[in-house]
Amino acid sequence: ALMFECRAQVFANPSSNHAAGRRSQAVIAKAEQQLATLLNAEPRSLIWTSGATESDNLAILGAARYRSNRGKHVVTMPTEHKAVTDAVEKLEHEGFDVTWLMPDEKGRLDPELFADALRDDTQLASIMYVNNETGVVQDVATLGAICRERDVLMHVDAAQAVGKLPIDLQTMPIDLLSLTGHKFYGPKGIGALYVADRPGCHVEPLLFGGGQQRRLRPGTLPADLIAGLGLAAEIAAARMQDDHATLTDLRARLWRGIRDVDGITINGDPEEGFPGILNVSVAGVDGESLLLALEPLCVATGSACNSQIEEPSYVLRALGRSDELAQSSIRFSVG
């Protein structure tokens, strides 16, 4: 009965002016504030989406097209999530020029290499905060500062970072930031895009319909999913420091337990990376076979979004791993 009552409180369309609609809108406003507090952002700068994939597409396609009259050059990395690389490739088909910056062998991007890649016609750079396969953490604050000096919009795919690493959007020079709820224990199917309130930072919509969300992303808002993301954000803000310490200990224990396996190597930067991810390769062992042999342990051979494609991880190949080592990789996630 209690569950039905709670559901009834948010079932109404939050855009409706009747009492039930206003109750749904109040739930959304609370969640907006909870997420804004986690990110230290203005609530009005947040656009609700279906997840990081939509947020990435809206940020990249929307911002590049909006500023295309100024220039059509975009900078990114081949180790980004497919939601970014595929969106950037779409821009290439539309006539944009793209520079794909390679990381070093640990997956890090050299800020000097990044700065040298920016041109007079560069309008957008997209660099993820935490890599979803290796856990490598990029220095997005430094990269964003370089962009601000050149009047280039900085987009950050922070799906793997929000709720896990500190993010202060009042001080970090980030213009566009994508996130999704299920990466920090919120519901699946709900995410958000942060759009900085400053001159020249805007996105063209990808969807058209009603006037919801400043006409940037129309559609009836799922108040129940948004409420779940908001509560997850509130809990993450309170537990982030303790959770990070726990993850660091868990990953260290995991590595101590498997580091003596013949032919095992770490992919990424274990000292600087996010501790919730441990990516290893085992020479001479097929990753899919290893995955099946480890059942019922739930591990991955790469990104879940790319798991149906039977080819070596494109992220690890970009780090200089051979096809054989990339094919023999396993990603452990702890939480």
C-alpha positions in Angstrom: 0.0 0.0 0.0 2.8 2.4 0.9 4.6 1.6 -2.4 1.4 2.4 -4.3 0.9 5.6 -2.4 4.5 6.7 -3.2 4.1 5.8 -6.9 0.8 7.7 -7.1 2.5 10.8 -5.8 4.8 11.0 -8.8 2.7 9.3 -11.6 1.2 12.5 -12.9 2.7 14.5 -15.7 5.0 17.1 -14.0 4.2 19.6 -16.8 0.5 19.6 -15.8 -0.8 22.5 -13.8 -3.1 20.4 -11.6 -2.3 19.4 -8.0 -1.0 16.0 -8.9 1.3 17.4 -11.6 2.6 20.0 -9.1 3.5 17.1 -6.7 5.5 15.4 -9.5 7.2 18.6 -10.3 8.2 19.1 -6.6 9.8 15.6 -6.6 11.8 16.6 -9.7 12.8 19.9 -8.1 14.1 18.1 -5.0 16.2 15.7 -7.1 17.5 18.5 -9.2 18.8 20.2 -6.0 20.3 16.9 -4.8 22.2 16.4 -8.0 23.2 20.1 -8.1 24.6 19.8 -4.6 26.7 16.8 -5.5 28.2 18.7 -8.5 28.2 22.1 -6.9 26.2 23.4 -9.9 23.2 25.6 -10.4 20.1 23.4 -10.7 18.9 25.3 -13.8 22.0 24.2 -15.6 21.0 20.5 -15.5 19.0 18.9 -18.4 17.5 15.5 -17.6 18.1 12.8 -20.3 17.7 9.0 -20.6 21.4 8.4 -19.7 25.0 9.3 -20.6 24.6 8.1 -24.2 21.9 10.7 -24.9 23.8 13.3 -22.8 27.0 12.7 -24.8 25.1 12.9 -28.1 23.3 16.1 -27.1 26.5 17.7 -25.9 28.7 16.8 -28.8 26.3 17.1 -31.7 24.4 20.0 -30.2 27.4 22.1 -29.3 29.3 21.5 -32.5 26.4 22.3 -34.7 25.5 25.4 -32.6 29.0 26.8 -33.0 29.6 25.6 -36.6 29.5 29.1 -38.0 32.7 29.8 -35.9 34.6 26.8 -37.0 34.2 23.0 -37.5 37.2 21.4 -35.7 36.7 19.0 -32.8 39.3 17.3 -30.6 38.8 14.0 -28.8 40.5 10.6 -28.1 40.0 7.2 -29.6 39.7 5.7 -26.1 36.4 7.6 -25.4 33.2 5.7 -24.9 31.4 4.7 -28.1 28.7 7.3 -27.3 31.4 9.9 -27.8 33.4 8.4 -30.7 30.3 7.5 -32.7 28.9 11.0 -32.2 32.2 12.5 -33.3 32.3 10.3 -36.3 28.8 11.5 -37.2 30.2 15.0 -37.2 33.0 13.9 -39.5 30.3 12.8 -42.0 28.8 16.2 -41.7 32.0 17.9 -42.8 33.7 18.6 -39.4 37.4 18.1 -39.0 38.4 15.9 -36.1 41.7 15.4 -34.3 42.0 12.1 -32.5 44.7 12.4 -29.8 46.5 9.2 -28.7 47.2 8.5 -25.0 50.4 7.3 -23.6 50.9 3.6 -22.7 49.1 4.1 -19.4 46.2 5.8 -21.1 46.9 9.4 -20.0 46.6 12.4 -22.3 49.5 14.8 -22.3 48.1 18.3 -21.7 50.8 19.8 -24.0 49.8 17.5 -26.8 46.2 18.6 -26.2 47.1 22.3 -26.2 49.0 21.9 -29.5 46.0 20.2 -31.1 43.7 23.2 -30.6 43.4 25.5 -33.6 41.7 28.8 -34.4 38.7 26.9 -35.7 38.4 24.4 -32.8 35.1 24.8 -31.1 34.7 21.6 -29.0 36.9 19.2 -27.1 35.5 16.0 -25.5 37.7 14.1 -23.0 36.3 11.6 -20.5 37.1 11.9 -16.8 37.4 8.2 -15.9 37.8 5.6 -18.6 35.1 2.9 -18.4 37.5 0.1 -19.4 40.7 0.9 -17.6 39.8 3.3 -14.9 42.4 5.9 -16.1 41.6 9.3 -14.8 42.3 12.3 -17.0 43.3 15.7 -15.7 40.1 17.4 -17.0 40.6 20.5 -14.9 43.9 21.3 -16.6 42.5 20.4 -20.1 39.4 22.6 -19.4 41.6 25.5 -18.4 43.4 25.3 -21.7 40.1 25.3 -23.5 38.9 28.4 -21.6 42.0 30.3 -22.7 41.2 29.5 -26.3 37.4 29.9 -26.1 36.8 26.2 -26.8 34.0 24.3 -25.2 35.1 21.5 -23.0 32.8 18.4 -22.8 33.5 15.7 -20.2 31.9 12.3 -20.2 31.8 11.8 -16.4 29.6 8.7 -16.3 32.2 6.8 -14.4 33.2 9.7 -12.2 30.0 11.3 -10.8 29.3 10.1 -7.3 32.8 8.6 -7.0 35.3 11.4 -7.5 34.8 15.1 -6.3 33.4 17.3 -9.0 33.0 21.1 -8.4 31.5 22.7 -11.4 31.7 26.2 -9.9 35.5 25.9 -10.0 36.3 23.3 -12.7 36.5 24.8 -16.2 34.0 22.4 -17.7 31.2 23.6 -20.0 29.3 20.3 -20.7 29.3 17.3 -18.5 27.4 14.0 -19.1 26.3 11.6 -16.4 24.0 8.6 -15.9 22.2 7.4 -12.7 23.1 3.7 -12.8 26.8 4.2 -12.5 26.4 5.4 -8.9 23.5 3.1 -7.8 20.6 5.2 -9.2 18.1 3.7 -11.7 18.9 2.7 -15.2 17.3 4.9 -18.0 17.9 8.3 -16.4 20.8 10.7 -16.7 21.6 14.4 -17.1 23.6 16.9 -19.0 25.2 19.9 -17.4 25.3 23.0 -19.6 27.3 25.8 -18.2 25.6 29.2 -18.0 28.1 31.3 -19.8 28.3 33.1 -23.2 28.8 30.8 -26.2 27.9 27.6 -24.3 24.8 26.3 -25.8 23.5 23.2 -27.6 21.1 22.7 -30.4 18.4 20.1 -29.5 18.3 16.7 -31.0 14.7 16.0 -30.2 11.6 18.2 -30.9 8.2 18.3 -29.4 7.0 20.1 -26.3 8.7 23.0 -24.6 10.0 21.0 -21.6 13.5 21.7 -20.3 14.1 25.1 -22.1 13.3 23.4 -25.4 16.7 21.7 -25.3 15.3 18.2 -24.5 11.5 17.8 -24.8 9.4 15.0 -23.5 7.5 14.0 -20.4 9.9 13.7 -17.5 10.0 10.4 -15.6 9.7 11.7 -12.1 10.2 8.4 -10.4 13.5 7.7 -12.1 14.6 11.3 -11.5 13.8 10.9 -7.8 15.9 7.7 -7.7 18.9 9.5 -9.3 18.5 12.4 -6.9 18.5 10.2 -3.8 21.6 8.3 -5.2 23.3 11.7 -5.6 22.6 12.6 -2.0 23.9 9.3 -0.7 27.0 9.4 -2.9 27.8 12.9 -1.6 27.7 11.7 2.0 29.7 8.5 1.4 32.2 9.4 -1.4 35.3 9.7 0.7 34.6 6.5 2.7 33.6 4.6 -0.5 36.8 5.7 -2.2 38.9 4.3 0.6 36.9 1.0 0.6 37.4 0.6 -3.2 41.1 1.3 -2.9 41.4 -1.4 -0.3 39.3 -3.9 -2.3 41.2 -3.4 -5.5 44.6 -3.8 -3.7 43.4 -7.0 -2.1 42.1 -8.3 -5.5 45.4 -7.5 -7.2 47.4 -9.1 -4.4 45.3 -12.3 -5.0 45.9 -12.5 -8.7 49.2 -10.8 -9.4 51.2 -14.0 -9.4 49.2 -15.6 -12.2 51.6 -16.4 -15.1 51.5 -13.8 -17.8 49.2 -11.3 -16.0 49.7 -7.5 -16.6 47.7 -4.4 -15.5 46.2 -2.2 -18.2 46.1 1.4 -17.3 47.6 3.4 -14.4 47.1 1.6 -11.0 48.6 4.5 -9.1 46.5 7.3 -10.7 43.4 5.4 -11.8 40.0 5.1 -10.3 40.1 2.2 -7.8 36.7 0.7 -8.8 38.2 -0.7 -12.0 41.0 -3.2 -12.4 41.8 -4.2 -16.0 44.3 -7.0 -16.6 45.5 -9.1 -19.6 46.6 -12.7 -19.3 49.0 -13.6 -22.1 48.0 -16.7 -24.0 44.5 -16.9 -22.6 41.4 -15.8 -24.6 39.4 -13.3 -22.7 36.0 -14.8 -23.5 37.2 -18.2 -22.3 38.5 -16.7 -19.1 35.2 -14.9 -18.6 33.3 -18.1 -18.9 35.7 -20.0 -16.7 35.2 -17.4 -13.9 31.5 -17.7 -13.8 29.5 -17.1 -11.6 31.9 -14.1 -11.0 30.6 -11.3 -13.2 33.5 -9.7 -15.1 33.8 -8.2 -18.5 36.1 -8.3 -21.5 35.5 -4.6 -22.3 32.6 -2.2 -22.3 29.2 -3.8 -21.8 27.9 -1.5 -24.5 30.4 -3.1 -26.9 30.3 -6.7 -25.6 28.5 -8.2 -28.6 31.3 -7.3 -31.0 33.9 -10.1 -31.1 37.0 -8.0 -31.5 39.9 -6.9 -29.3 39.2 -3.8 -27.1 39.7 -0.7 -29.1 40.7 1.1 -25.9 43.5 -1.3 -25.1 44.8 -1.3 -28.7 45.0 2.6 -28.5 47.2 2.1 -25.4 49.6 0.1 -27.6 48.5 -3.4 -26.6 48.8 -6.1 -29.2 45.6 -7.7 -30.5 46.4 -10.8 -28.6 46.8 -9.0 -25.2 43.7 -6.8 -25.9 41.7 -9.9 -26.7 42.9 -11.6 -23.4 41.8 -8.7 -21.2 39.4 -8.9 -18.3 37.9 -5.9 -16.5 37.1 -6.4 -12.8 34.7 -3.8 -11.2 34.4 -3.5 -7.4 31.8 -1.5 -5.6 
